[in-house]
Amino acid sequence: MNPKILHTEIQEYIFKKSDENVDLTKLILSGSPFEHINVQELAQQINGRLKAKNKLPLWHQTKGVYYPPTLNLEQTSSEATAIYKSELVSGDTLIDLTGGFGIDDYYFSKKVKYVIHCELHPALSEIALHNFQVLEANNIKTHTDDGLKILENQEHIDWIYIDPSRRHDSKGKVFFLEDCLPDVPSNLDFLLSKSNYILIKTSPLLDIHSGLKSLQFVKEIHVVALNNEVKELLWILEKGTKKDTVIHTINLVKDKKITFSFSLKEESEISPKLSLPKKYIYEPNAAIMKAGGFFSIAKAYKLEKLHHHSHLYTSDQKIEFPGRSFEVLSVLPYQKQTIKKEKITKANITTRNFPENVSAIRKKFKIKDGGPTYLFFTTNCNDEKIVLVCNKC
């Protein structure tokens, strides 16, 4: 940290330039107008505040906040997801083994009496401590060290929170908890010797069934989406629990929280009813799609599926549904001439259980993106390839 950045004149400059949405490339080329502060430091703070505008509104509006490099800011939780996480914990003590920028810990401190923030990197730890002081989160204690080492010296803790990061040599979209630091599965016995409750945040790229194989005592999994984009998976472990794992899906949209929950055991036992398309079609939100509650959602809302693997649902009467709802205008067989006769030149296209992707379909039928028409290319319960022409409800 460069403490001179916190001077009133500099803070006014950072606020002014970020509010103007300044071109950072031009700013860097023009150099720093301040002695003892280089232009790269200024650019980091202005860029940080720009990125915080929607993701971290409290930080954005607070003067004196110090922003870390862009990568740290991109990896941190948003305020909306941090607030949601804070609602899952309670008690006297919580230790965050991977503290980072500290957004989660700030909100944990509103629900827990004493929070321990552990961060390996001294610069990031210093920034987090400074911001906690600015935001008057006085019940957070920061430690610059390996969180597992800090935990060794603690008595029993009410909650352990971990946001493991993928190792740099872990490539591709498929990864395992064992590929992360800290390696939670290898340290699970130690963690459970220190607390009965563990909250783990993972990337939505982690396969849920893979995670379940790596962990023990998984009481709940929370699939959290923000504006229908899945941001994180939250795993709650309760030492000794023998209950069936419950999955909660949450879609945070503006001031609303759209939820749906189901039991993994019950999901495996449900045989959904299948049907040809009726008057209305329903597409689950991204959180439900990631969670895999495809049969439970049909049972809960008394809907029929178009196909075991299509994950589209149908009914004659319109219902409130946690996802998108459409009125079916027509059902077409997937035949080139039939579709061309419809003379659709612009539409929103979705594929579900279909052999071709959206890009290939647009090219084949010369359909541009957008407009009021929605096309679903899918497979029905008779294993026939069809196109649903719809309007959004």
C-alpha positions as CSV (number, residue, x, y, z in Angstrom):
1,M,0.0,0.0,0.0
2,N,1.0,3.6,-0.7
3,P,-0.6,5.6,2.2
4,K,-0.3,8.8,0.3
5,I,-3.2,7.6,-1.9
6,L,-5.4,8.0,1.1
7,H,-4.8,11.8,1.2
8,T,-8.0,13.8,0.7
9,E,-6.8,15.5,-2.6
10,I,-5.9,12.1,-4.1
11,Q,-9.2,10.5,-3.0
12,E,-11.0,13.4,-4.7
13,Y,-9.0,12.8,-7.9
14,I,-9.8,9.1,-7.8
15,F,-13.5,9.7,-7.3
16,K,-13.6,12.4,-10.0
17,K,-11.8,10.3,-12.7
18,S,-13.8,7.1,-11.9
19,D,-17.1,9.0,-12.0
20,E,-16.0,10.4,-15.4
21,N,-15.3,6.8,-16.5
22,V,-11.9,8.0,-17.6
23,D,-9.9,6.2,-20.4
24,L,-7.2,4.5,-18.3
25,T,-4.9,4.1,-21.3
26,K,-4.9,7.8,-21.9
27,L,-4.5,8.5,-18.2
28,I,-1.4,6.2,-17.9
29,L,0.1,7.9,-21.0
30,S,-0.4,11.4,-19.5
31,G,1.4,10.4,-16.3
32,S,0.7,11.1,-12.6
33,P,-0.1,14.7,-11.5
34,F,1.0,13.9,-8.0
35,E,4.5,13.6,-6.5
36,H,5.3,10.3,-4.7
37,I,2.4,8.5,-6.5
38,N,3.0,6.8,-9.8
39,V,0.4,6.7,-12.5
40,Q,0.1,2.9,-12.3
41,E,-0.9,3.2,-8.6
42,L,-3.6,5.8,-9.6
43,A,-4.8,3.6,-12.4
44,Q,-5.2,0.6,-10.1
45,Q,-7.4,2.7,-7.7
46,I,-9.5,4.2,-10.4
47,N,-10.0,0.9,-12.2
48,G,-10.8,-0.7,-8.8
49,R,-13.5,1.8,-8.1
50,L,-14.9,1.4,-11.6
51,K,-15.2,-2.4,-11.1
52,A,-16.7,-1.9,-7.7
53,K,-19.6,0.2,-8.9
54,N,-22.0,-2.6,-9.5
55,K,-20.2,-5.5,-7.7
56,L,-19.4,-3.7,-4.4
57,P,-21.5,-0.6,-4.1
58,L,-20.6,0.0,-0.4
59,W,-16.9,0.0,-1.2
60,H,-17.5,2.2,-4.3
61,Q,-19.3,4.9,-2.4
62,T,-16.8,4.9,0.6
63,K,-13.9,7.3,0.5
64,G,-10.6,5.9,1.8
65,V,-11.2,2.4,0.5
66,Y,-8.0,0.9,-1.0
67,Y,-8.3,-1.4,-4.0
68,P,-6.1,-4.4,-4.7
69,P,-4.8,-5.5,-8.2
70,T,-7.6,-6.3,-10.7
71,L,-7.2,-10.1,-10.4
72,N,-7.9,-10.0,-6.6
73,L,-10.9,-7.8,-7.3
74,E,-12.2,-10.2,-10.0
75,Q,-11.9,-13.2,-7.7
76,T,-13.7,-11.7,-4.7
77,S,-17.4,-12.2,-3.9
78,S,-19.9,-9.6,-4.9
79,E,-21.8,-7.8,-2.1
80,A,-25.0,-9.6,-3.1
81,T,-23.5,-13.1,-2.8
82,A,-21.5,-12.1,0.4
83,I,-24.7,-10.9,2.0
84,Y,-26.4,-14.2,1.1
85,K,-23.5,-16.2,2.6
86,S,-23.6,-14.3,5.8
87,E,-27.2,-15.4,6.4
88,L,-26.0,-19.0,6.6
89,V,-23.7,-18.5,9.6
90,S,-24.2,-17.5,13.3
91,G,-22.5,-17.8,16.7
92,D,-19.5,-16.3,18.4
93,T,-16.5,-17.2,16.1
94,L,-15.7,-17.7,12.5
95,I,-12.3,-18.2,10.8
96,D,-11.8,-17.5,7.1
97,L,-8.8,-19.5,6.0
98,T,-8.6,-17.7,2.7
99,G,-9.5,-14.1,3.5
100,G,-8.5,-12.3,0.3
101,F,-10.0,-8.8,-0.2
102,G,-12.3,-9.5,2.7
103,I,-15.8,-8.9,1.3
104,D,-17.2,-12.1,2.8
105,D,-15.7,-11.4,6.2
106,Y,-17.1,-7.9,6.3
107,Y,-20.6,-9.4,6.0
108,F,-19.8,-12.3,8.3
109,S,-18.9,-9.8,10.9
110,K,-22.5,-8.6,10.9
111,K,-23.7,-12.1,11.9
112,V,-20.8,-13.4,14.0
113,K,-19.3,-11.8,17.1
114,Y,-15.6,-12.4,16.2
115,V,-14.1,-13.0,12.7
116,I,-10.6,-14.1,12.0
117,H,-9.3,-13.2,8.5
118,C,-6.3,-15.2,7.3
119,E,-4.4,-14.2,4.2
120,L,-1.0,-15.5,2.9
121,H,-0.1,-12.4,0.9
122,P,1.1,-9.5,3.1
123,A,0.0,-6.7,0.7
124,L,-3.6,-8.1,0.4
125,S,-3.8,-8.7,4.1
126,E,-2.7,-5.1,4.7
127,I,-5.3,-3.8,2.3
128,A,-8.1,-5.9,3.9
129,L,-7.1,-4.6,7.4
130,H,-7.2,-1.0,6.2
131,N,-10.6,-1.4,4.6
132,F,-12.1,-3.1,7.7
133,Q,-11.0,-0.1,9.7
134,V,-12.5,2.4,7.2
135,L,-15.8,0.4,7.2
136,E,-15.7,0.2,11.0
137,A,-15.7,-3.6,11.0
138,N,-13.9,-3.7,14.4
139,N,-14.7,-7.3,15.3
140,I,-12.4,-8.7,12.5
141,K,-8.8,-9.7,13.4
142,T,-6.4,-10.1,10.5
143,H,-3.5,-12.6,10.3
144,T,-0.8,-12.7,7.5
145,D,-0.1,-16.4,7.4
146,D,-1.4,-19.8,6.2
147,G,-4.9,-20.2,7.5
148,L,-4.4,-23.8,8.4
149,K,-1.5,-22.8,10.7
150,I,-3.6,-20.1,12.3
151,L,-6.4,-22.6,12.9
152,E,-3.9,-24.9,14.7
153,N,-3.6,-22.4,17.5
154,Q,-7.4,-21.8,17.9
155,E,-9.7,-23.5,20.3
156,H,-13.0,-24.7,19.1
157,I,-14.5,-22.4,16.4
158,D,-18.2,-22.1,15.5
159,W,-17.6,-21.8,11.8
160,I,-14.7,-22.4,9.4
161,Y,-15.0,-20.7,6.0
162,I,-12.9,-21.7,3.0
163,D,-12.7,-20.4,-0.5
164,P,-10.1,-22.7,-2.0
165,S,-8.3,-21.5,-5.2
166,R,-7.5,-23.7,-8.1
167,R,-3.8,-24.5,-8.5
168,H,-2.2,-22.8,-11.5
169,D,-1.3,-26.2,-13.1
170,S,-5.0,-27.3,-13.0
171,K,-6.1,-26.9,-16.6
172,G,-9.5,-27.1,-18.3
173,K,-13.0,-26.7,-17.1
174,V,-13.1,-30.0,-15.1
175,F,-11.3,-29.9,-11.8
176,F,-11.6,-31.4,-8.3
177,L,-11.4,-30.1,-4.8
178,E,-8.1,-32.0,-4.5
179,D,-6.8,-29.6,-7.2
180,C,-7.3,-26.6,-5.0
181,L,-5.4,-24.8,-2.3
182,P,-6.0,-25.5,0.5
183,D,-6.7,-29.2,-0.3
184,V,-9.9,-29.5,1.7
185,P,-10.4,-33.3,1.4
186,S,-6.9,-34.0,2.7
187,N,-7.4,-31.7,5.6
188,L,-11.0,-32.5,6.4
189,D,-10.3,-34.5,9.6
190,F,-8.3,-31.7,11.0
191,L,-10.9,-29.1,10.1
192,L,-13.7,-31.1,11.7
193,S,-11.5,-31.5,14.9
194,K,-11.7,-27.7,15.2
195,S,-15.4,-27.0,14.2
196,N,-18.7,-28.8,13.7
197,Y,-19.6,-26.5,10.9
198,I,-17.6,-25.8,7.7
199,L,-18.8,-23.5,4.8
200,I,-16.9,-24.0,1.5
201,K,-17.3,-21.7,-1.5
202,T,-16.3,-23.2,-4.9
203,S,-16.6,-22.2,-8.5
204,P,-19.7,-23.2,-10.3
205,L,-17.4,-25.2,-12.6
206,L,-17.0,-27.8,-9.9
207,D,-19.2,-30.9,-10.6
208,I,-21.6,-31.4,-7.7
209,H,-21.3,-35.2,-7.6
210,S,-17.6,-34.9,-7.8
211,G,-17.6,-32.6,-4.8
212,L,-19.9,-35.0,-2.8
213,K,-17.4,-37.8,-3.4
214,S,-14.5,-35.7,-2.1
215,L,-16.3,-34.5,1.1
216,Q,-18.1,-35.9,4.1
217,F,-21.1,-34.8,6.1
218,V,-22.5,-32.5,3.4
219,K,-25.7,-31.2,4.9
220,E,-26.6,-28.6,2.3
221,I,-25.4,-27.3,-1.1
222,H,-26.4,-23.8,-2.1
223,V,-26.2,-23.0,-5.8
224,V,-26.2,-19.2,-6.0
225,A,-26.9,-17.2,-9.2
226,L,-26.9,-13.5,-9.7
227,N,-29.2,-12.3,-12.4
228,N,-29.5,-15.8,-13.7
229,E,-25.7,-16.4,-13.9
230,V,-24.4,-19.0,-11.4
231,K,-21.6,-17.4,-9.4
232,E,-20.7,-19.9,-6.7
233,L,-21.5,-23.2,-5.0
234,L,-21.7,-23.2,-1.2
235,W,-21.2,-26.4,0.7
236,I,-22.3,-26.7,4.3
237,L,-20.7,-29.5,6.2
238,E,-22.1,-30.5,9.7
239,K,-19.9,-32.9,11.6
240,G,-21.6,-36.3,12.1
241,T,-24.8,-35.5,10.1
242,K,-26.6,-38.5,8.6
243,K,-29.3,-36.5,6.9
244,D,-29.8,-36.6,3.1
245,T,-28.1,-33.7,1.3
246,V,-30.5,-30.9,0.4
247,I,-29.7,-28.6,-2.5
248,H,-31.0,-25.0,-2.4
249,T,-31.0,-23.0,-5.6
250,I,-31.0,-19.2,-5.3
251,N,-31.3,-16.7,-8.1
252,L,-30.7,-13.1,-6.8
253,V,-32.5,-10.7,-9.1
254,K,-32.6,-7.0,-8.0
255,D,-34.3,-7.1,-4.6
256,K,-35.8,-10.6,-5.1
257,K,-34.5,-14.0,-4.0
258,I,-36.0,-16.8,-6.2
259,T,-35.5,-20.1,-4.5
260,F,-36.1,-23.8,-5.0
261,S,-34.9,-26.7,-2.8
262,F,-34.9,-30.4,-3.2
263,S,-33.4,-33.5,-1.7
264,L,-30.8,-35.4,-3.7
265,K,-32.2,-38.7,-2.5
266,E,-35.8,-37.8,-3.6
267,E,-34.5,-36.5,-7.0
268,S,-33.1,-40.0,-7.7
269,E,-36.4,-41.7,-6.9
270,I,-38.7,-39.5,-9.0
271,S,-40.1,-40.7,-12.4
272,P,-41.4,-37.6,-14.2
273,K,-44.4,-37.6,-16.5
274,L,-43.6,-37.0,-20.1
275,S,-45.8,-35.1,-22.6
276,L,-45.8,-33.5,-26.0
277,P,-45.7,-29.7,-25.9
278,K,-48.9,-28.0,-24.5
279,K,-49.8,-24.3,-24.4
280,Y,-47.0,-23.2,-22.2
281,I,-43.3,-24.1,-22.0
282,Y,-41.0,-23.5,-19.0
283,E,-37.2,-23.3,-18.8
284,P,-35.6,-23.5,-15.3
285,N,-33.3,-20.7,-14.2
286,A,-29.5,-21.2,-14.3
287,A,-29.2,-22.2,-10.6
288,I,-31.7,-25.1,-11.0
289,M,-30.1,-26.2,-14.2
290,K,-26.7,-26.4,-12.4
291,A,-28.2,-28.1,-9.4
292,G,-29.7,-30.8,-11.5
293,G,-33.2,-30.9,-9.9
294,F,-34.8,-31.8,-13.2
295,F,-37.3,-34.3,-11.8
296,S,-38.0,-32.5,-8.5
297,I,-39.0,-29.3,-10.2
298,A,-41.5,-31.1,-12.4
299,K,-43.0,-32.8,-9.4
300,A,-43.1,-29.6,-7.3
301,Y,-44.9,-27.6,-10.0
302,K,-47.0,-30.4,-11.3
303,L,-45.5,-30.1,-14.8
304,E,-44.7,-32.6,-17.5
305,K,-41.3,-32.9,-19.2
306,L,-40.9,-32.9,-23.0
307,H,-38.2,-35.6,-22.7
308,H,-36.1,-37.2,-20.0
309,H,-33.0,-35.2,-21.2
310,S,-34.6,-32.0,-22.6
311,H,-35.2,-30.2,-19.3
312,L,-38.1,-28.2,-20.7
313,Y,-41.5,-28.5,-19.0
314,T,-45.1,-28.0,-20.2
315,S,-48.6,-27.3,-19.1
316,D,-52.0,-26.1,-20.4
317,Q,-52.4,-23.5,-17.6
318,K,-49.8,-20.8,-17.0
319,I,-48.1,-21.0,-13.6
320,E,-45.5,-18.9,-11.7
321,F,-42.2,-20.7,-12.3
322,P,-38.6,-20.1,-11.1
323,G,-37.3,-19.5,-14.6
324,R,-38.6,-18.4,-18.0
325,S,-42.1,-19.0,-19.2
326,F,-43.3,-19.1,-22.9
327,E,-46.5,-19.3,-24.8
328,V,-46.2,-21.9,-27.6
329,L,-47.4,-20.4,-30.9
330,S,-46.5,-23.5,-33.1
331,V,-44.6,-26.8,-33.0
332,L,-42.6,-27.6,-36.1
333,P,-40.9,-30.8,-37.1
334,Y,-37.1,-30.2,-37.6
335,Q,-37.2,-30.1,-41.4
336,K,-35.4,-27.6,-43.4
337,Q,-38.2,-26.7,-45.8
338,T,-40.8,-26.6,-43.1
339,I,-38.8,-24.1,-41.0
340,K,-37.9,-22.0,-44.0
341,K,-41.6,-21.6,-44.9
342,E,-42.0,-19.8,-41.6
343,K,-39.8,-17.0,-42.9
344,I,-38.2,-16.3,-39.5
345,T,-35.3,-14.0,-40.0
346,K,-34.7,-12.9,-36.4
347,A,-35.2,-14.8,-33.2
348,N,-33.8,-15.8,-29.8
349,I,-32.6,-19.4,-30.1
350,T,-32.1,-22.0,-27.4
351,T,-31.1,-25.7,-27.8
352,R,-32.0,-28.4,-25.3
353,N,-31.1,-32.0,-26.0
354,F,-30.4,-31.2,-29.6
355,P,-27.5,-32.4,-31.8
356,E,-26.7,-29.0,-33.4
357,N,-25.5,-25.8,-31.6
358,V,-27.0,-22.3,-31.8
359,S,-24.3,-21.0,-34.1
360,A,-24.8,-23.8,-36.6
361,I,-28.6,-23.4,-36.6
362,R,-28.3,-19.6,-37.2
363,K,-26.0,-20.2,-40.2
364,K,-28.2,-22.9,-41.7
365,F,-31.5,-21.0,-41.5
366,K,-30.0,-17.4,-41.7
367,I,-31.6,-16.3,-38.5
368,K,-30.3,-13.2,-36.8
369,D,-30.3,-12.8,-33.0
370,G,-32.9,-10.8,-31.1
371,G,-36.6,-9.8,-31.6
372,P,-39.8,-11.0,-29.8
373,T,-39.7,-14.6,-31.2
374,Y,-38.1,-17.4,-29.2
375,L,-37.2,-20.7,-30.9
376,F,-36.4,-23.9,-28.9
377,F,-34.7,-26.6,-30.8
378,T,-35.3,-29.8,-28.8
379,T,-36.3,-33.4,-28.7
380,N,-39.8,-34.5,-27.6
381,C,-40.9,-37.6,-25.7
382,N,-41.2,-39.6,-29.0
383,D,-37.5,-38.9,-29.7
384,E,-38.5,-36.5,-32.5
385,K,-36.5,-33.4,-33.3
386,I,-38.8,-30.4,-33.1
387,V,-38.8,-26.6,-33.0
388,L,-41.0,-24.7,-30.6
389,V,-42.0,-21.2,-31.8
390,C,-42.8,-19.1,-28.8
391,N,-43.5,-15.7,-27.3
392,K,-42.1,-15.0,-23.9
393,C,-44.7,-14.6,-21.2
